[in-house]
């Protein structure tokens, strides 16, 4: 498999190696980015759209009506093997903006508010550091609050037109018209918008070709048709943005990317790591004068109308942008450039992960080459078809659940509702593009299975995948007690008295500094990369930020003020060791991979699970309890396990107590177990409360004695706790 180089691996493992490119003034922070070119930098425009697969005319979809995108593809390079690392927006965008796997930087569960390592930056900072005007209109959803230093402007009004004369720009426009929610939108206002489509642009539900995993009913066809209708609406918005570029006379100087953020917003697509959830359209138009820059050794490869089938991952976007801009790619970035002076060899594999999706936990990993997809289910005891309230609002999902309850599903349609999942899945996408025939047990594919399994395991190890750490345990590691760390206030020092040069510093490792002066109008902040020349009576205003931390207070400085000396970071409650540094000193990830290797061994694994109940790590003890619950199938096994698990109802780790309580309830020991779950349902940690609510939901009728507490949880401040509690109440009312 493709391996990380030694420097990248050491950084990821927490060795403390420095990134090649950083931003100035901060401990472990940025210096002015190294410039690899003296040529004029290209403008770059991203037009992204939400929740679509390559369901476009230029990708061979005869049902699609996308004339503007199709025409654009004739002027551009159409990439046919591009994949997200997640089937949902937030983890996807976290990887895009950083060039790193969410599973490496701890931003894998949906809407988790991560705390990446200090060396992690939004790649737009590197572009700003070399003079780019960077704008985002408007979605971020990075799994962390966007730092003040990421964008020159981040708003619904953000546009390249706000830049200085001749300044190169990187502008992002995100179209939300194709979002999942719009497939099921039947509001009067939205229907009027759909009515603006001409007769030949509307999609006839009766002519739709459905995937084999959907039941063929009028409701499902209606969703499929409306999904294509909103793509046609988006196609018109796409054309409007291109028209603005033409009107400004910038088309010949601008590289334009069009892409979708993950697969279509329908069941078994969005949120999943089948190709229906991962494979996306990517079309890049490169003006003639910039083709040599984009492909130095083969400019013809990016000529109009060309097609590229190289494997490309979303984490490759960040290094490719830096490569096109002539910026040296920092060593910690895990993606590989596919255009520009730093273009790397083509990939052999892409990787993907599914973790908590809204209120439903699961852990799934995937690896794919150009033909085969390998999937490893780390929670095989769970059904594919877990309840997610937002997803259940889709008519197609409601139809699937209704027919499943009535016994009306056939063939591949049944897969989604199997009570458990296989540990491994393997698909030959050449002969099985919908991934409905699992070949993991087929001797014909045994060599492929072993190869893909090894590649997957090596990737998890080399990238330090933290997904097996239960979220409550990981939350406590990254933010003890739920307390955010604060970025230190910037300090000022005059380093050139004659030139009135002022250096701004920050003691927080990895922090970036934003600044402006009192003479500058407008709300925008500049990114600090070098000392600032300050005029007499001019006020210098600065604040510092680090991803996952709270921003510092705003501080001010004038010439003649007492200089503030750079502060040294102290070991205080605001400067605790980063979770990556904590992990570096342990063998936790290795032990987690080891205990999960017992999956599928059945009764043979029971003694090892019992032994692991005494492990020094709560995360390992949690998986030991889960393993015993799902593998103790005889009275004798359960009797021995009960005695061992019962003592864990009083242990320090909340997630272990939850797993123990759920197991004991399932095995008939309810009173004390319910008391534990009720107590943890009121824990200060959101993820603890979510897990306690999920445990109560799973035990079903046995949770009835504490229904008043579940009713109270349905009004919890956290929406995910509310959703799980509401689901539990609906089930209890139906018994």
Secondary structure, 3 states (H helix, E strand, C coil): CCCCCHHHHHHHCCCCCCCCCCCCCECCCCCCCCECCCCCCCEEEEEEECCCCCCCHHHCCCCCCCHHHHHHHHCCEEECCEECCCCCHHHHHHHHHHCCCHHHHCCCCCCCCCCCCCCCCCHHHHHHHCCCEEEEECCCCCCCCCCCCCCCEECCCCCHHHCCCCCCEEEEEEECCCCHHHHCCCCHHHHHHHCCCCHHHCCCHHHCCCCCCCCCCHHHHHHHHHHHHHHHHHHHHHHHHHHHHHHCCCHHHEEEEEEECCCCCCCCCCCCCCHHHHECCEEEECCHHHHHHHCCCCHHHHCCCEEECCCEECCHHHHHHHHHHCECCCCCCCCCCCCCCCCCCCCCCEEEEECCECCECCCEEEEECCCEEEEEECCCCCCCCCCCCCHHHCHHHHHHHHHHHHCCCCHHHHHHHCCCCCCEEEEECCCCCCCCCCCCCCHHHHHHHHHHHHHHHHHHHHCCCCCCCCHHHHHHHHCHHHCCCECCCCEEEEEECCCCEEEEEECCCCCEEEEEECCCCCCCCEECCCCEECCCCCCEEEEEECCCCECCCCEEECCCCCCCCCCCCCCCCCCCCCHHHHHHCCCHHHHHHHHHCCCCCHHHHHHHHHHHCCCCCHHHHHHHHHHHHHHCCCHHHHHHHHHHHHHHHHCCCHHHHHHHHHHHHHCCCCHHHHHHHHHHCCCCCHHHHHHHHHHHHHCHHHHHHHHHHHHHHCCCCCHHHHHHHHHHHHHHHHC
